[in-house]
Amino acid sequence: MNEAKKKLFQPYTLGDLSLPNRLLMAPLTRSRAKQPGDIPWELNATYYAQRASAGLIFAEATQVSPQGKGYAFTPGIHSEEQVAGWRKVTDAVHAAGGRIYLQLWHVGRISHPELQPGGEKPVAPSAIKPAGAQTYLDPQQGLVEVPEPRALRTEEIPGIVDQFRCGAQNAERAGFDGVEIHAANGYLLDQFIRSKSNQRTDHYGGSIENRLRFPLQVVAAVSEVWGPQRTGIRVSPTGTFNDMHDDDPVATYAAFAQKLNDTGIAFIEVVEDSFQGNAADGRPEEVIKAIRNHFNGSYIANGNYTAAEAAQRIADQRCDLVSFGRLFISNPDLPLRFLRDAKLNEYDEDTFYGGNEHGYTDYPRLALLGISESSPAF
């Protein structure tokens, strides 16, 4: 094993949580919550426990309120039944020796009246319809266009901060080890941060400082529950998914990173991959550098990484850890496969969203083929 690759399997302290390796499982929407009620259940517990050898699991994006829901069959963290369901998941992961954080989510405008309480319009910083954005309603209707949202009134925003606070409290009751705030991929907090989706004229819009105000209020509320060392955030500075854009991502995310640094939160996870709009120019190195220069906590890189590239980026100090998404879907024992240079299972995109155990808990593991997981890395 070369020196760079060894970095992947070195222990790491994220905030105040000890991790056995630097290979993290990214948050992945799989749309398999039990219905009615968007409740995690035994199938989800099996899925996450299978992947407990990750240095840390980020559980899938989880809506902090009924208003925060944007896709059918995604889980919530706002009812007693959901808290009990997530407890089954965290217990299973811990029993398997793993660690798991919950990702707190409000979709904002990426929703549909059929998914909203009372058939209301989805909410957003501004009443701007995201071009080309779609959401999933049910197997019969499939994907449908997202409609024009309504702009949140200034006096409504503290209530959504409270939704995140309550979600954080419920995550604690559900037995998670910490939380990640979802401020990426074109959802509500991302919509406030970036200039294309935020055209407000109050103190939540306009300048960079104003556009960062609401996300930072959420960070403060969540940190009060968990403490900054068990709190992190996910961003996608140059992502175009869900019709997103910022006029100056270097300036925006340098400022955000500095303000996040001042809060003392443990990490920023940065979505860098081509799926998020960086295909032409590779990874957004100027933005990455700006975040690294202004944030003293841990930098988690995400986005279509290979084991070799992840190891080299860590060795070059461009990141501290790397989260993997699609590879963890099809390889529940991904760290072991990387360690052994074993062949990777191919993922089946047709089973990513919705369905049953097929394409979810039935991918083969090396242990079933007679290869032991006995290693200091696990």
C-alpha positions as CSV (number, residue, x, y, z in Angstrom):
1,M,0.0,0.0,0.0
2,N,1.5,3.4,-1.0
3,E,1.8,6.2,1.5
4,A,-1.1,8.2,0.0
5,K,-3.5,5.3,0.2
6,K,-2.6,4.7,3.8
7,K,-4.1,8.1,4.6
8,L,-7.6,6.7,3.8
9,F,-7.3,4.2,6.6
10,Q,-5.8,6.4,9.3
11,P,-8.1,7.2,12.3
12,Y,-9.3,10.8,12.4
13,T,-11.0,12.9,15.0
14,L,-14.0,14.9,13.6
15,G,-14.9,17.5,16.1
16,D,-14.8,15.3,19.2
17,L,-15.9,12.1,17.5
18,S,-13.2,9.5,16.8
19,L,-13.4,7.8,13.4
20,P,-11.6,4.6,12.4
21,N,-10.9,5.7,8.8
22,R,-11.5,8.7,6.5
23,L,-13.9,7.1,4.1
24,L,-17.4,8.5,4.9
25,M,-20.8,7.5,3.5
26,A,-22.5,10.5,1.9
27,P,-26.1,11.3,2.6
28,L,-28.2,9.5,-0.1
29,T,-31.9,9.9,-0.8
30,R,-33.3,6.4,-1.3
31,S,-37.1,7.0,-0.8
32,R,-37.8,3.9,1.2
33,A,-39.4,5.2,4.3
34,K,-42.4,3.3,5.7
35,Q,-45.9,4.7,4.7
36,P,-48.0,6.3,5.9
37,G,-46.0,8.8,7.9
38,D,-42.5,8.8,6.3
39,I,-41.2,6.6,9.0
40,P,-37.8,4.8,9.0
41,W,-38.1,1.1,9.7
42,E,-36.4,-2.3,9.8
43,L,-35.4,-2.2,6.1
44,N,-33.6,1.1,6.6
45,A,-31.9,-0.2,9.7
46,T,-30.5,-3.2,7.8
47,Y,-29.3,-1.0,5.0
48,Y,-27.3,1.4,7.2
49,A,-26.0,-1.4,9.5
50,Q,-24.5,-3.1,6.4
51,R,-22.5,0.1,5.8
52,A,-21.2,0.5,9.4
53,S,-17.6,0.1,8.4
54,A,-17.6,3.7,7.0
55,G,-15.7,6.1,9.1
56,L,-19.0,7.9,9.5
57,I,-22.4,7.5,7.9
58,F,-24.4,10.5,7.0
59,A,-28.0,9.3,6.9
60,E,-30.1,10.5,4.0
61,A,-31.6,14.0,3.9
62,T,-34.5,14.1,6.4
63,Q,-37.2,16.7,6.5
64,V,-37.5,18.8,9.6
65,S,-41.2,19.5,9.1
66,P,-44.1,18.5,6.8
67,Q,-43.4,21.8,5.0
68,G,-39.8,20.7,4.4
69,K,-40.8,17.6,2.3
70,G,-40.1,17.6,-1.4
71,Y,-40.2,14.0,-2.5
72,A,-42.4,11.0,-1.9
73,F,-41.3,8.3,0.6
74,T,-38.4,10.4,2.1
75,P,-38.1,10.2,5.9
76,G,-38.9,12.9,8.5
77,I,-37.7,13.8,12.0
78,H,-40.7,15.7,13.2
79,S,-43.0,13.0,14.6
80,E,-42.8,10.6,17.5
81,E,-43.1,7.7,15.1
82,Q,-40.2,9.0,13.0
83,V,-38.0,9.4,16.1
84,A,-38.8,5.8,17.1
85,G,-38.1,4.6,13.6
86,W,-34.7,6.3,13.4
87,R,-33.9,4.8,16.8
88,K,-34.1,1.4,15.2
89,V,-31.6,2.6,12.6
90,T,-29.1,4.1,15.1
91,D,-29.3,1.1,17.4
92,A,-28.5,-1.2,14.4
93,V,-25.6,0.9,13.2
94,H,-24.1,1.2,16.7
95,A,-24.5,-2.6,17.3
96,A,-22.5,-3.1,14.1
97,G,-19.7,-0.8,15.4
98,G,-20.6,2.2,13.3
99,R,-21.2,6.0,13.8
100,I,-24.1,7.9,12.2
101,Y,-25.1,11.5,11.8
102,L,-28.5,12.7,10.6
103,Q,-28.8,15.3,7.8
104,L,-31.4,18.0,8.5
105,W,-33.3,19.1,5.5
106,H,-35.9,21.6,4.3
107,V,-36.4,21.5,0.5
108,G,-37.8,25.0,0.1
109,R,-39.1,25.4,-3.5
110,I,-38.2,21.9,-4.7
111,S,-41.6,20.5,-3.8
112,H,-45.2,20.4,-5.0
113,P,-48.6,21.3,-3.5
114,E,-49.5,17.6,-3.4
115,L,-46.6,17.1,-0.9
116,Q,-47.3,20.2,1.2
117,P,-49.7,20.5,4.2
118,G,-53.1,21.8,3.0
119,G,-52.0,21.8,-0.6
120,E,-50.1,25.0,-0.1
121,K,-47.4,26.3,-2.5
122,P,-43.8,25.4,-1.6
123,V,-41.8,28.2,0.1
124,A,-38.6,29.9,-1.0
125,P,-36.6,33.1,-0.5
126,S,-38.2,34.5,-3.7
127,A,-41.1,33.5,-5.9
128,I,-38.8,32.2,-8.7
129,K,-39.7,28.9,-10.5
130,P,-36.6,26.8,-10.8
131,A,-36.2,26.0,-14.5
132,G,-36.2,22.3,-15.2
133,A,-36.5,21.2,-11.6
134,Q,-38.6,18.1,-10.9
135,T,-39.9,16.2,-7.9
136,Y,-41.4,12.8,-7.4
137,L,-45.0,12.4,-6.3
138,D,-45.9,8.7,-6.6
139,P,-45.4,5.7,-8.9
140,Q,-48.4,6.7,-11.0
141,Q,-47.4,10.3,-11.7
142,G,-43.7,9.9,-11.4
143,L,-41.6,13.0,-11.9
144,V,-43.4,16.3,-12.3
145,E,-42.3,19.9,-12.7
146,V,-41.8,22.0,-9.6
147,P,-44.2,25.0,-9.7
148,E,-43.5,28.6,-8.8
149,P,-43.1,28.9,-5.0
150,R,-44.2,31.7,-2.8
151,A,-41.7,33.9,-1.1
152,L,-41.4,33.5,2.6
153,R,-42.5,36.5,4.7
154,T,-39.8,37.9,6.9
155,E,-41.7,37.0,10.0
156,E,-41.9,33.3,9.0
157,I,-38.2,32.7,8.9
158,P,-37.7,32.3,12.7
159,G,-40.3,29.6,12.6
160,I,-38.2,27.6,10.1
161,V,-35.2,28.1,12.3
162,D,-37.2,26.5,15.0
163,Q,-38.1,23.6,12.7
164,F,-34.3,22.9,12.4
165,R,-33.9,23.2,16.1
166,C,-36.7,20.7,16.8
167,G,-35.2,18.4,14.2
168,A,-31.9,18.5,15.9
169,Q,-33.5,17.8,19.3
170,N,-35.4,14.8,17.8
171,A,-32.2,13.5,16.2
172,E,-30.6,13.5,19.6
173,R,-33.6,11.6,21.0
174,A,-33.3,9.1,18.1
175,G,-29.7,8.2,19.1
176,F,-27.7,9.9,16.4
177,D,-24.0,10.8,17.0
178,G,-24.4,14.3,15.6
179,V,-26.0,16.2,12.7
180,E,-25.2,17.7,9.4
181,I,-27.2,20.7,8.1
182,H,-28.2,20.5,4.4
183,A,-27.3,23.7,2.7
184,A,-26.6,22.3,-0.7
185,N,-28.1,21.0,-3.9
186,G,-30.6,23.7,-4.5
187,Y,-32.7,23.3,-1.3
188,L,-33.9,26.0,1.1
189,L,-30.7,27.1,2.8
190,D,-28.8,26.9,-0.5
191,Q,-31.6,29.0,-2.1
192,F,-31.0,31.7,0.5
193,I,-27.2,31.7,0.1
194,R,-27.0,32.0,-3.7
195,S,-27.7,35.1,-5.7
196,K,-29.8,33.6,-8.5
197,S,-32.5,32.2,-6.2
198,N,-32.4,34.9,-3.6
199,Q,-33.8,38.2,-4.9
200,R,-35.1,39.5,-1.5
201,T,-35.0,43.1,-0.5
202,D,-35.2,42.6,3.3
203,H,-32.3,41.8,5.6
204,Y,-32.3,38.2,4.3
205,G,-31.4,39.2,0.7
206,G,-29.1,41.3,-1.4
207,S,-25.6,41.4,0.1
208,I,-23.6,38.3,0.9
209,E,-24.0,39.1,4.6
210,N,-27.7,39.2,4.3
211,R,-28.0,36.1,2.2
212,L,-26.0,34.2,4.8
213,R,-28.1,35.4,7.7
214,F,-30.8,32.7,7.7
215,P,-28.4,29.8,7.2
216,L,-26.2,31.1,10.1
217,Q,-29.3,31.4,12.3
218,V,-30.0,27.7,11.6
219,V,-26.4,26.8,12.4
220,A,-26.6,28.6,15.7
221,A,-29.9,26.9,16.6
222,V,-28.7,23.4,15.8
223,S,-25.3,24.0,17.6
224,E,-27.2,25.0,20.7
225,V,-28.7,21.5,20.7
226,W,-25.7,19.5,19.7
227,G,-22.7,21.7,20.5
228,P,-20.5,22.9,17.6
229,Q,-18.2,19.8,17.8
230,R,-21.1,17.5,16.8
231,T,-22.5,19.9,14.1
232,G,-21.5,20.3,10.5
233,I,-22.9,21.6,7.2
234,R,-23.0,20.5,3.5
235,V,-22.7,23.0,0.7
236,S,-22.5,22.9,-3.1
237,P,-20.9,26.2,-4.1
238,T,-20.9,25.8,-7.9
239,G,-23.6,23.2,-8.3
240,T,-26.2,23.9,-10.9
241,F,-28.7,21.1,-9.9
242,N,-32.2,22.6,-9.3
243,D,-31.4,25.7,-11.4
244,M,-28.8,27.1,-9.0
245,H,-26.1,29.7,-9.6
246,D,-24.1,32.3,-7.6
247,D,-22.5,35.4,-9.2
248,D,-19.4,35.1,-7.1
249,P,-19.0,31.8,-5.4
250,V,-15.5,32.5,-4.3
251,A,-16.5,35.6,-2.3
252,T,-19.8,34.0,-1.1
253,Y,-18.2,30.9,0.2
254,A,-15.1,32.5,1.6
255,A,-17.4,34.7,3.7
256,F,-19.6,31.8,4.7
257,A,-16.6,29.6,5.6
258,Q,-15.2,32.5,7.8
259,K,-18.5,32.9,9.6
260,L,-18.9,29.1,10.0
261,N,-15.3,29.1,11.4
262,D,-16.4,31.6,14.0
263,T,-19.2,29.4,15.2
264,G,-16.7,26.5,15.9
265,I,-18.7,23.8,14.0
266,A,-16.7,20.7,13.3
267,F,-16.9,20.4,9.5
268,I,-17.9,21.6,6.1
269,E,-18.8,18.9,3.5
270,V,-18.4,20.3,0.0
271,V,-20.1,18.8,-3.1
272,E,-17.6,19.2,-5.9
273,D,-18.6,16.6,-8.6
274,S,-19.7,16.9,-12.2
275,F,-23.3,16.0,-11.3
276,Q,-23.4,19.3,-9.6
277,G,-22.3,21.3,-12.7
278,N,-18.5,21.2,-12.7
279,A,-18.0,18.8,-15.6
280,A,-16.3,21.4,-17.9
281,D,-13.7,22.7,-15.4
282,G,-13.2,19.8,-13.0
283,R,-13.3,20.5,-9.3
284,P,-13.8,24.2,-8.3
285,E,-10.3,24.7,-7.0
286,E,-10.6,28.4,-6.3
287,V,-13.7,27.9,-4.2
288,I,-12.1,24.9,-2.4
289,K,-9.1,27.0,-1.6
290,A,-11.2,29.9,-0.3
291,I,-13.1,27.6,2.0
292,R,-9.9,25.9,3.3
293,N,-8.3,29.3,3.9
294,H,-11.2,30.6,6.0
295,F,-12.3,27.5,7.9
296,N,-10.1,25.8,10.5
297,G,-12.4,22.8,11.0
298,S,-12.5,19.6,8.9
299,Y,-13.0,19.8,5.2
300,I,-14.9,16.8,3.7
301,A,-14.7,16.4,0.0
302,N,-17.5,14.9,-2.0
303,G,-18.1,14.1,-5.6
304,N,-17.4,11.0,-7.8
305,Y,-14.0,10.3,-6.1
306,T,-12.0,7.2,-6.8
307,A,-10.0,5.7,-3.9
308,A,-6.7,6.9,-5.6
309,E,-7.9,10.4,-6.1
310,A,-9.3,10.6,-2.5
311,A,-6.0,9.4,-1.1
312,Q,-4.0,11.9,-3.1
313,R,-6.3,14.8,-2.2
314,I,-5.9,14.0,1.5
315,A,-2.1,13.6,1.1
316,D,-2.0,17.0,-0.7
317,Q,-4.0,18.5,2.2
318,R,-6.8,19.6,-0.1
319,C,-9.2,17.8,2.2
320,D,-9.3,15.9,5.4
321,L,-11.8,13.2,4.6
322,V,-13.8,12.1,1.6
323,S,-17.5,11.1,1.4
324,F,-18.7,8.5,-1.2
325,G,-22.2,8.2,-2.4
326,R,-23.1,5.9,-5.3
327,L,-20.1,3.6,-4.6
328,F,-21.6,3.0,-1.1
329,I,-24.9,2.2,-2.5
330,S,-23.6,-0.9,-4.4
331,N,-20.7,-1.7,-2.0
332,P,-21.8,-1.9,1.6
333,D,-18.3,-2.8,2.6
334,L,-16.6,-0.1,0.5
335,P,-13.6,0.5,2.9
336,L,-12.7,-3.1,2.8
337,R,-12.9,-3.2,-1.0
338,F,-10.6,-0.2,-1.2
339,L,-8.2,-1.7,1.4
340,R,-8.0,-5.0,-0.5
341,D,-8.1,-3.4,-4.0
342,A,-11.1,-5.7,-4.6
343,K,-13.5,-5.4,-7.6
344,L,-16.4,-3.0,-7.0
345,N,-20.0,-3.9,-7.5
346,E,-21.7,-1.8,-10.2
347,Y,-24.7,0.2,-9.0
348,D,-28.1,0.0,-10.6
349,E,-29.5,3.5,-11.1
350,D,-33.0,2.1,-11.7
351,T,-33.2,1.1,-8.1
352,F,-31.8,4.3,-6.5
353,Y,-35.2,5.7,-5.6
354,G,-38.1,3.8,-4.1
355,G,-38.8,0.1,-4.1
356,N,-37.9,-2.7,-1.8
357,E,-34.8,-4.5,-0.8
358,H,-33.7,-5.0,-4.4
359,G,-30.9,-2.6,-5.1
360,Y,-30.9,-1.6,-1.5
361,T,-29.9,-4.3,0.9
362,D,-29.0,-7.2,-1.6
363,Y,-25.6,-6.0,-2.9
364,P,-23.0,-8.7,-2.2
365,R,-20.3,-8.2,0.5
366,L,-16.8,-9.6,0.4
367,A,-17.3,-11.3,3.8
368,L,-19.9,-13.4,2.1
369,L,-17.2,-14.5,-0.4
370,G,-14.9,-15.6,2.4
371,I,-12.8,-12.4,2.7
372,S,-12.6,-11.2,6.4
373,E,-13.2,-7.7,7.6
374,S,-10.7,-8.2,10.3
375,S,-8.4,-5.2,10.0
376,P,-7.3,-2.2,12.1
377,A,-9.3,0.0,9.7
378,F,-12.6,-1.3,10.8
